[in-house]
Amino acid sequence: MREEGIEPQTLGLGANEAIDLDGLSWEPWDSSTSPAGLEPDLLVLDTYERDDWARLAATPHGRLVAFADALPDPAGADVVIALDDGAEGPARVLSGLRFACLRRDFWDLAPRQVEEPPETVLVTTGGGDPGGLGERIAVRLGERFAAIRIELVRGPGFDGEPPPGVTAIERPRSLLEPLRRAGVVVCAGGQTMLEAAAAGTPAVVVEAAPNQRRQIAALAVSGAVLPVSEDEVPSTVERLLGSPELRADLSRRAHEAVDGRGARRIARELAALERR
């Protein structure tokens, strides 16, 4: 938005302190109060918390922009951003994987050369580990593949010590390098899945929350990821590790599906909307 001449005000819903990311400072906002002086021409909401949605949507603002997996129902927004093509509601819907929002690290990456033999499997479930999913998967893979390095990304929502025999990556600023060195990634169906696609890393995807279902399907329909249940992860990873042809096919399809420049496209669409 800054590159389009529009200065954003960024609020970290539920944050305890300011968070600086990629040149933006996300100021903490207590959802029980209304942000002082907030009367934006565009209000872009990305939250799963119903109370946050209701309070912010009730503040004075111009057009409301929402992500399709947000609560309670993005159909009430003026613009909806959806990674699948089935979103309905307002007059304007920005749909498809071309609008997948990734950090600049992942813009226009070169196609990946699949390595043989793979040496590392990366496991990541996002900033937290819902129900211990990531650690369970990492432990099972470590037990099954003694000669493969198992790396587990541990975000701010992880507690305790990492499992023995698993290499922990603690709160990385970016997952680009871990994804590029991994022969296979096992991930949930959120942001990391999109980053893995842009990086061309063959991905085995486990649904960690219902809101991920449509996003996983949007990639799976083109053969860009392999969606599986938790119990199917070890056998699917084994199949991938043993098949450079399958890994190369997944890598190519994923890289073609997500080029990472979705945030730039959305910013241009929203800026053009405001200038009319």
N, C-alpha and C positions, 0 to 999 in steps of 0.2 A: 504494500500500500504506500509506503514511503517513496518507492521508485515511481509511483503514479502521482506523487505530489500530495498525498493524503496522510497526515500524521496520525498514527493510531495511539489510543490510550489503552493499555493492556492491564487487565485485572486477573490475578490468580485466585480463583474461587476456593476458599478454604485454606489458603496458604498462611503460614504463621509469620513469614517475613518475605521481603522482596526477593524475587528470583530473577537473575540476569541470564538471559539466553539469547545468543545470536544478535547482540546489540539492542535487545529490548529488555526493559525492566518491568516485570510483572508485579504490580503492587498488590499486597495482600488485601483481600476483601472479606469482611465478615458478612455472611449471607443474611444475618438477622437485621442488617441496616441497609439503607439505600446509599450508594456511593455519592458523595457530595459533588454537585455540579455536573453530573453525568446526563447530558442531553445530546447524544451523538446523532449525526445524520445517518450513520449505519451502525446497527448494533449486531455484532456477530457473536452468536452463542454456541459454545461447545461444552455442554455439561450433561451429566446423567442425573443430576440432583433436581428433583421436581421443585423444591422450594427455591433454589437458585434461579431456575427458569422463571417461575411465577413472579418473583420480586423484580428481576431485571426486565422481564418483558412488560412489567407494569410501569416502569420508569419512562419519562418522556424520551422519545427517540423517533428517528425517521424510519427508514426501512429496517425490517428485522430479517437477518440472515441466519440460517440454522443448518447444522449437519443432520443428515437424515436419521442417524442412530441416536440422536439426543432426545431427551424427555421434554414434555409429555407427548407432544405430537408436532413434528415440524411442519405439518400441513398448514398450521396457522401462520407460518412465516411468509414474507414476501419473496424470498429466495431460498431455495433448498439446495444443499450440496450433497450429492449421493454418488457413491462409487459404483453402484449397480444401475441398471437402466430401468428399474421398475418403480422409481419414486413418483409419487403423485401429490397434488395439492395446489400450490400457488401457480401463478401464471409463468413463473420463471424457475426452471429446475436445471442446475448444472450437474449433469449425470455422466457417469462413466469413469473409467480408470485414468483418463487424461486429466481429471481433476483431483487425483490423489496428491495430498499436500505433504511434501518431504522437505527436509532441510537442504540447504545448498550443497552440502557434501555429496548428495545423491543425484544432483542434476546432471543429466547427459553423460552418464558413465559409459566407458567403452565396454563392448561385449566381453564377457568373461571367457577365458581359456580354461576349460575343465582339466584339472590336474589328475594324474594317475601315478601312484595310488593316492587316495585321500589320506590325510594324516590327522585331521581334526573334525570333530562334530561339535557344533555350537548349540546350546540349549538356552532359550530365553523366553520368558513369559511376561515381559514388560517390567514396569517399575516395581511390581509386587509379585508374589507367588501364590495365586489363588488356590487355597486348599492344599498347598505344598506340591502343586503339580510339577513345577520345574525341577525341584529337587528329586522327586520320585523318578521322573524320566531320566535325569542325569545319572542317578544311582543304577537304574536298570541298564542303561547303555554302558556304563562303566563295567558292570559285571559281565556283560555279553561280549564287549569288544575290548579285550585287554590291551591290544596293540594300538588302539586309537586313542588319541588325546580327547578327553571330554571337557569342554569349557562351559561353564554355567555363568550367565550374566546375572548379577545380583544388584538390583536397583534399591532405592531407598525404602521400599516396603518389605525387604527381606529381614528376617531376624535370625540370630544365632550363628553358629559356625557352618561353613560349607561342608558337604558330605566328604568323607575321606576318599582319596583317589580321584577327586574332581577338581579341576583348576578353576578357581573363582575369578571372575572379572568384575571388580567392584565399581559400581556407579560410573560407567564410562561416559565421557562427554558425547561420543558418537560410537555407533556400532559399525561404521564403515569398514574399518580394518579387521575386526573380528569376523565380519561377514565375508570379506574378500579372502581371508585365509582358510575359512572353513570349507571342507568338502561338501558338507550337508549341514543345514540348520533345522532344528526342531523348534517351532515357535507357536505362539498363540496367533489368533487371527486379527491382531490389531496393527499398530503402526510398524512394528518390526517386520511383519509379513510383507508389507509394501516396500520397506527398505531392502529386504532380501531380494524381492523381485527386481528392483532397480539395479541392485548389485549383481544380479545374475546368479545368486546362490541357490542351489536346489533346496526346496523347502518342503518339509513334512509339517503339516499344520494341524494343531489340535484346538478345537473350539473351547475357549476358556470362559466365555460368557455369551448369552443368547444374542446380544447385539452385534456379535462378530459374524453371525451366520451369513448374512447377505454379502458382506465383504469377502468372506472366504469363497462363497459361490461365484462371485464376480471374477475371481482369478481362476478358480478351478474349472470353470466352463471352457476356458481356452487351453487347459492342460498346463497352466503355469505353476501350480502347486499340487501337492498330494494331501488332501484332507483325510484324516484318519482319527480313530478313537485312541485314547491313551494306551489301551492294551495292544493296539496294532503298531505302535511306534517302533519297538525293537525290530520286528520282522520287516517293516517298510524301510527302515534305515539300512538294514542288512542288504535288502534288494538293491537299494541305491548305491551303496558302497561297492557292490559287486558288478555294477553295470555302468561303465563310463558313457555308453550310448544313452541310457535313460537320463543320467545326470546332465549330459550335454543338451538333450532335448528340453528338459525342464528349464535349464539355464537360459536357453535361447527364447523359449516361449515367455518366460517371466520378464526378461529384459525387454522384449518387444511390447509387453502389456503395460509396463510402468516406466516412463522416462523421468519421473521425479519432478516435473515442472508444473505440477498442478496448482501450487500456491500462486505462481506467477500468472497463470491463466485466470484463476479466480479473481486476483487483484485487478486485472485488466477489465474483466467483466463487470465487477462492482464499481470501479472508477468510471467506466463508460455509462453505467446506469445512473450514477450521480450527476454526470455532466449533461444529461439529456434535459 
